[in-house]
Amino acid sequence: MRKRKKGRKDARYRFPDRTPPIDVVVDHIGARGDGVASAVIRSGHLDQRRPVFVPMALPGERVLAQPLFDIGEGVSCRLSEIVQASSERVEPACPHFGACGGCGLQHWAAGPYNDWKRERILTALKRAGVSAETVAPIVPASPGTRRRADFVMRRLSGATVLGFHERGGNRIIVIAECPILEPRLLMVARHLKAAAETLLNPGESARALINLLDSGPDLLLTLPGEPKLEALERLAEMAESADLCRLSTAIEGEPEPAVPVLERRPPAIRFAGVDVSPPPGAFLQATACGAEAIVKSVLQAVGSASRIVELHAGCGTLSLPLLRGADLHVVEADPAAVAALETAVRRSQPQHTFTAEIRDLMDNPLQPAELAAYDALVFDPPRAGARAQAECIARGGPDRVAAVSCNPATFARDARILTDAGYRLERVTPIDQFLWSPHVELVASFRRGAEP
């Protein structure tokens, strides 16, 4: 994992506490989910008109905003008062909304919220100079369906707290309920909190990543040090009471992979009818319904292709559905994910040929000569996108390309590389897997050559 470079946040100017609130009218919602307005603000010795970012404010609302930080591209504020509310404002579904940093848009009605997420993709494409033949309506998310959660624990002098970080800070908001998460994740968190005191010394923190698999909750604890015998005994009791399928541990900052310490039944998640045993803490699509929408759109994009290469394959969300109809070569950087996928494929005895390759595509993308063996390509890169790989596809990729992305900006950049090389962006399907957040998933279909 690449370390984040220090950004503007480290050098930002903090406004004095006595700075008076400013009266603004919100123009639109920005890419981070904040209301965006404009105001003349004194920073240092200068009065300048600056963009103003106000969390939990909606378009058209008149609000009083307390300036907090100059963050370079504008001024980050706290919402002090809603002077005139929008008709699109609704009652948030969660009592922790506003304090918890997990959600930013629970206060917005579903219609304009979904329209805004789709518009994020249209705006990114327009800025990149890319034309899409069709941008479909968004596939909406449903409450109570997120199957993956990353909790943080900290032992204080009086008690151990477990929850999510507060908005814009390091304090932990203890989560009693969450309308986004699948309820079994919260059940595991409650059982874990009861066992946490044996895991941590006062002042220490840990992370708890829970994946809800088809065989039950799969818990990965990232701890500050090796757990002692008493802690392991408490964890074994907790695994029983929370009905975990597997419990694994990792040590913060250590390069060694996570170690399964208890397996009550085989961890398994089913893709296209095939059980895969993912490595501890494996990346999964956030919701089952979102994953189904992604798979459906990707299969439509590759059509009747008989030889497919899949890049950034993970442990098989797309691979196993693709293998049903075509010979498939997958490329993935994580050896554990590749091993899990290969084992599942061997058990399934597919009718089509399957091969796998361990390769860091960010540093070593597939070259045009390697891509020539395939008539369709699927790629699902991280948020940074796949500029280098897109350039190779542009020089010699197959005629059909399906792209999956969770970042409209980097997707649009990569799409411009492909369209400049003669690909047509036929269809974009927005998919909301991250309910009430600014994030949006998408699947795009590219075609090069004569019209079908």
C-alpha positions in Angstrom: 0.0 0.0 0.0 1.4 3.4 -1.0 1.7 5.9 1.8 -0.3 9.1 1.5 1.6 12.2 0.9 1.0 15.1 3.2 -1.5 17.4 1.7 -3.0 20.8 2.3 -4.7 19.5 5.5 -1.3 19.6 7.3 -0.6 23.2 6.5 -4.2 24.6 6.5 -4.9 27.9 8.2 -7.3 27.8 11.2 -9.6 30.7 11.6 -9.8 32.2 15.1 -12.6 31.0 17.3 -14.0 34.5 17.4 -14.5 34.6 13.6 -18.2 35.4 13.1 -20.5 33.1 11.1 -21.1 34.1 7.5 -24.6 34.2 5.9 -24.6 32.2 2.6 -26.9 30.6 0.2 -25.8 27.1 -0.9 -25.5 26.7 -4.6 -24.8 23.0 -5.1 -23.4 19.8 -3.4 -19.7 19.3 -4.0 -17.8 16.1 -4.8 -17.3 15.4 -1.0 -20.9 15.8 -0.2 -20.7 19.3 1.3 -22.9 22.2 0.4 -20.9 24.7 -1.7 -21.5 28.5 -1.5 -19.5 31.6 -2.2 -18.6 34.4 0.2 -16.1 37.2 0.7 -13.9 36.1 3.6 -10.9 37.7 5.3 -8.0 35.3 5.5 -4.9 36.9 6.9 -5.0 40.5 5.7 -7.0 40.0 2.5 -10.7 40.0 1.7 -11.4 37.5 -1.1 -14.4 35.8 -2.6 -13.9 32.1 -1.9 -15.8 28.9 -2.2 -17.3 27.9 1.1 -17.9 24.2 2.1 -20.7 23.6 4.5 -21.4 20.0 5.6 -25.1 19.0 5.9 -26.3 22.0 3.9 -28.5 21.5 0.8 -28.8 23.4 -2.5 -30.9 26.6 -2.1 -30.7 26.7 1.7 -29.7 29.9 3.4 -27.4 29.0 6.3 -25.0 30.6 8.8 -21.6 28.9 8.4 -18.8 29.1 10.9 -15.4 29.3 9.1 -12.9 26.7 10.5 -10.1 26.1 8.0 -8.7 27.6 4.8 -8.0 24.4 2.8 -6.5 25.9 -0.3 -9.4 25.4 -2.7 -11.8 27.1 -0.3 -13.0 27.5 3.3 -14.2 24.6 5.3 -17.0 25.6 7.7 -19.3 24.2 10.3 -23.1 24.5 9.9 -24.2 26.9 12.7 -27.8 27.5 11.7 -30.3 26.8 8.9 -32.0 30.1 8.2 -34.1 28.9 5.4 -34.4 25.1 4.8 -34.8 23.4 1.5 -38.0 21.5 0.6 -35.7 18.6 -0.2 -34.5 18.3 3.4 -35.7 15.1 5.2 -35.3 13.7 8.7 -32.0 11.7 8.9 -32.5 8.0 9.4 -29.7 7.7 12.0 -29.4 9.3 15.4 -25.6 9.5 14.9 -25.9 11.6 11.7 -23.8 14.7 11.9 -21.4 13.4 14.4 -20.4 10.1 12.7 -18.1 10.5 9.7 -19.7 7.6 7.8 -22.6 9.4 6.2 -22.9 12.9 4.8 -26.2 13.0 2.9 -28.9 11.3 5.0 -30.8 14.7 5.2 -31.4 14.8 1.4 -34.5 13.3 -0.2 -34.0 10.2 -2.3 -34.9 11.7 -5.7 -32.5 14.7 -5.8 -29.8 12.6 -4.0 -29.9 9.9 -6.7 -30.0 12.5 -9.5 -26.9 14.2 -8.0 -24.9 10.9 -7.9 -25.7 10.3 -11.6 -24.8 14.0 -12.4 -21.4 13.5 -10.7 -20.5 11.0 -13.5 -21.9 13.3 -16.3 -20.0 16.3 -14.9 -16.7 14.3 -14.8 -17.2 13.1 -18.3 -18.0 16.6 -19.6 -14.9 18.0 -17.9 -12.8 15.4 -19.6 -14.4 16.0 -22.9 -15.9 12.6 -23.2 -19.3 11.9 -24.7 -21.3 8.9 -23.6 -24.1 7.5 -25.8 -26.1 6.5 -22.7 -25.8 7.2 -19.0 -28.5 5.0 -17.4 -30.5 5.9 -14.3 -28.7 5.1 -11.1 -29.2 1.7 -9.6 -30.2 2.7 -6.0 -28.9 1.4 -2.7 -31.1 0.0 0.0 -30.7 0.5 3.8 -29.5 -2.4 5.9 -27.6 -4.1 3.1 -23.9 -3.1 3.5 -22.0 -6.3 4.2 -18.6 -4.8 5.1 -17.6 -2.5 8.0 -14.3 -1.3 9.4 -14.7 -0.4 13.1 -12.1 1.3 15.3 -11.6 0.4 19.0 -9.8 2.4 21.6 -9.3 1.6 25.3 -9.7 4.7 27.5 -9.0 5.0 31.2 -12.6 4.2 32.1 -13.9 2.0 29.3 -13.3 0.7 25.8 -15.1 2.4 22.9 -15.9 0.9 19.5 -17.5 2.7 16.6 -16.6 5.0 13.7 -14.5 8.1 13.6 -16.3 11.4 14.0 -16.6 13.8 11.1 -13.3 15.5 10.6 -11.7 14.2 13.7 -10.2 11.3 15.6 -12.8 10.9 18.4 -14.7 7.6 18.1 -18.5 7.8 17.9 -19.9 4.8 19.7 -22.5 3.4 17.3 -25.6 2.0 18.9 -27.4 1.5 15.5 -26.7 2.0 11.8 -29.3 2.0 9.1 -26.8 1.3 6.4 -25.1 -1.9 7.8 -26.5 -5.4 7.6 -27.7 -5.9 11.2 -25.4 -8.9 11.8 -22.3 -6.6 11.5 -23.5 -4.6 14.5 -24.3 -7.7 16.4 -20.6 -8.8 16.0 -19.4 -5.3 17.0 -21.4 -5.5 20.3 -19.9 -8.9 21.2 -16.4 -7.7 20.3 -16.7 -4.6 22.5 -17.4 -6.9 25.5 -14.2 -8.8 24.8 -12.0 -5.8 23.9 -10.5 -5.0 27.4 -8.3 -8.0 27.2 -7.0 -7.0 23.8 -5.8 -3.4 24.5 -3.9 -1.5 27.1 -5.1 1.9 28.1 -4.5 4.4 25.3 -4.1 1.6 22.6 -6.3 1.4 19.5 -7.2 -1.4 17.1 -9.3 -2.0 14.0 -12.0 -4.6 13.4 -12.9 -5.4 9.8 -16.0 -7.5 9.4 -17.0 -9.1 6.1 -20.4 -10.8 6.0 -19.9 -13.9 4.0 -22.5 -16.5 2.9 -21.2 -18.7 5.7 -21.3 -16.0 8.4 -19.4 -13.0 9.7 -15.6 -13.1 9.0 -13.6 -10.9 11.5 -10.1 -9.5 11.0 -8.6 -7.7 14.0 -5.6 -5.5 13.5 -4.0 -5.1 16.9 -1.0 -3.1 18.3 0.7 -6.3 19.4 0.4 -10.1 19.7 -2.7 -11.1 21.7 -2.0 -12.8 25.0 -3.5 -16.1 26.1 -6.3 -14.5 28.1 -7.3 -12.4 25.1 -7.3 -15.4 22.8 -9.6 -17.2 25.2 -12.0 -14.3 25.3 -11.9 -14.0 21.6 -12.8 -17.7 21.2 -15.8 -17.1 23.5 -16.8 -14.1 21.5 -16.5 -16.0 18.2 -18.9 -18.5 19.6 -21.4 -16.0 20.9 -21.3 -13.9 17.7 -21.4 -17.0 15.4 -18.3 -16.1 13.5 -17.2 -18.3 10.7 -13.6 -17.2 11.1 -11.5 -15.0 13.3 -8.1 -13.7 12.2 -5.5 -11.3 13.6 -2.8 -9.0 12.1 -0.3 -6.7 13.8 -0.4 -3.0 13.0 2.5 -1.9 10.8 3.8 -5.5 10.3 4.2 -6.7 6.7 3.1 -10.3 7.6 -0.3 -11.3 6.3 -3.2 -11.9 8.7 -3.2 -15.1 10.6 -6.5 -17.1 11.1 -6.6 -18.0 14.8 -10.0 -19.7 14.8 -12.3 -21.2 12.1 -15.6 -22.5 13.2 -16.7 -23.4 9.7 -15.2 -22.7 6.3 -15.4 -19.1 5.3 -17.2 -18.9 1.9 -18.8 -16.4 -0.4 -20.7 -17.5 -3.5 -20.0 -16.1 -6.9 -22.0 -17.5 -9.8 -22.9 -20.6 -7.7 -19.3 -21.3 -6.7 -18.0 -21.0 -3.2 -14.8 -19.0 -2.7 -12.9 -18.9 0.5 -11.5 -15.3 0.6 -8.4 -14.4 2.5 -9.0 -12.5 5.8 -10.1 -8.9 5.3 -10.5 -9.5 1.5 -12.0 -6.7 -0.6 -15.7 -7.4 -1.4 -18.2 -5.3 -3.2 -20.0 -3.4 -0.5 -23.5 -4.8 -1.0 -24.7 -8.0 -2.6 -27.3 -6.2 -4.7 -24.6 -3.8 -5.9 -22.4 -6.6 -6.9 -25.2 -8.2 -8.8 -25.8 -5.0 -10.8 -22.1 -4.7 -11.6 -21.9 -8.3 -12.8 -25.0 -7.9 -15.0 -23.6 -4.7 -16.6 -20.2 -6.3 -17.2 -21.7 -9.4 -18.8 -23.7 -7.1 -21.1 -20.6 -5.2 -22.0 -18.5 -8.2 -23.0 -21.4 -9.8 -25.0 -20.5 -13.0 -26.8 -16.7 -12.6 -26.4 -15.0 -16.0 -26.2 -11.6 -15.0 -24.8 -11.6 -12.5 -22.0 -8.8 -10.9 -19.8 -9.9 -9.5 -16.4 -7.6 -7.0 -14.7 -7.6 -6.3 -10.9 -9.7 -9.5 -10.5 -9.7 -9.8 -6.7 -11.0 -13.1 -5.5 -13.7 -13.7 -8.2 -16.7 -11.4 -8.0 -16.6 -11.0 -11.8 -14.3 -13.8 -12.7 -16.6 -16.7 -12.0 -19.6 -15.2 -13.9 -17.3 -14.4 -16.8 -15.9 -18.0 -16.8 -19.3 -19.4 -17.4 -19.3 -18.2 -21.0 -15.7 -17.7 -22.1 -12.1 -18.7 -21.6 -10.7 -16.3 -19.0 -7.3 -15.0 -17.9 -7.2 -13.0 -14.7 -4.5 -10.7 -13.4 -4.3 -9.6 -9.7 -1.6 -8.3 -7.5 -2.7 -10.1 -4.3 -1.3 -13.7 -4.2 -3.8 -14.7 -1.5 -6.8 -13.5 -3.6 -5.4 -15.4 -6.6 -4.9 -18.6 -4.6 -8.5 -18.4 -3.3 -9.9 -17.9 -6.8 -7.8 -20.7 -8.3 -8.9 -23.2 -5.6 -12.6 -22.3 -6.2 -12.2 -22.7 -10.0 -10.6 -26.1 -9.6 -13.5 -27.3 -7.5 -16.1 -26.0 -10.0 -14.5 -27.8 -12.9 -15.4 -25.2 -15.5 -16.0 -26.0 -19.2 -13.9 -23.1 -20.2 -10.1 -22.5 -19.8 -9.0 -20.5 -16.8 -5.5 -19.1 -16.1 -4.3 -16.6 -13.5 -1.4 -14.3 -13.1 0.0 -12.4 -10.1 1.1 -9.0 -11.3 1.1 -5.4 -10.0 -0.8 -3.7 -12.9 -0.2 -0.2 -11.5 3.6 -0.6 -12.1 3.5 -3.2 -14.8 0.4 -3.0 -17.0 -0.4 -5.5 -19.7 1.2 -4.4 -23.0 -0.6 -4.3 -26.4 1.2 -7.5 -27.5 -0.2 -9.3 -24.5 -3.7 -7.9 -25.0 -3.8 -9.1 -28.6 -4.8 -12.6 -27.5 -8.3 -11.5 -26.2 -11.5 -10.2 -27.7 -12.8 -8.5 -24.5 -11.2 -6.9 -21.5 -12.6 -6.1 -18.1 -10.8 -3.9 -15.5 -11.7 -2.7 -12.0 -8.8 -0.6 -10.8 -8.5 1.2 -7.4 -9.7 4.8 -6.9 -6.5 6.1 -8.6 -7.7 4.6 -11.9 -5.6 2.9 -14.5 -3.9 5.6 -16.6 -1.0 3.5 -17.7 -3.1 0.4 -18.4 -5.6 2.6 -20.4 -2.8 3.9 -22.5 -1.8 0.3 -23.4 -5.4 -0.6 -24.2 -5.6 2.4 -26.4 -2.6 1.2 -28.4 -3.7 -2.3 -28.9 -6.6 -3.5 -26.7 -9.5 -5.7 -27.8 -12.6 -4.2 -29.4 -14.7 -4.7 -26.3 -13.8 -3.2 -22.9 -15.8 -3.1 -19.7 -14.6 -0.7 -17.0 -15.7 -0.7 -13.4 -14.8 2.3 -11.3 -15.6 3.9 -7.9 -14.1 7.3 -8.9 -15.9 9.3 -11.6 -12.9 11.7 -12.0 -10.2 9.0 -12.7 -12.7 7.0 -14.8 -13.3 10.1 -17.0 -9.6 10.6 -17.4 -9.1 7.0 -18.5 -12.2 7.1 -20.7 -10.7 10.1 -22.5 -7.6 8.0 -23.3 -9.7 5.3 -24.8 -12.1 7.5 -26.8 -9.1 9.5 -28.2 -7.9 6.1 -29.5 -11.2 5.3 -31.3 -13.3 3.6 -28.7 -16.9 4.7 -28.3 -18.3 5.0 -24.8 -21.6 3.2 -25.4 -23.1 3.0 -21.9 -22.5 4.0 -18.4 -24.5 2.4 -15.5 -24.2 4.3 -12.2 -24.6 2.0 -9.1 -25.0 3.3 -5.6 -23.3 0.9 -3.2 -22.3 3.6 -0.7 -25.7 4.9 0.6 -25.8 8.5 1.8 -22.1 9.1 1.0 -20.6 11.1 -1.9 -19.2 7.9 -3.5 -20.7 6.2 -6.6 -19.8 3.1 -8.5 -20.2 2.7 -12.2 -19.8 0.2 -15.0 -18.9 1.5 -18.5 -19.0 -0.3 -21.9 -16.6 0.7 -24.6 -16.5 -0.6 -28.2 -14.0 0.0 -31.0 -14.7 -0.8 -34.6 -17.8 -0.8 -36.8 -21.2 -0.3 -35.2 -22.7 -3.6 -34.0 
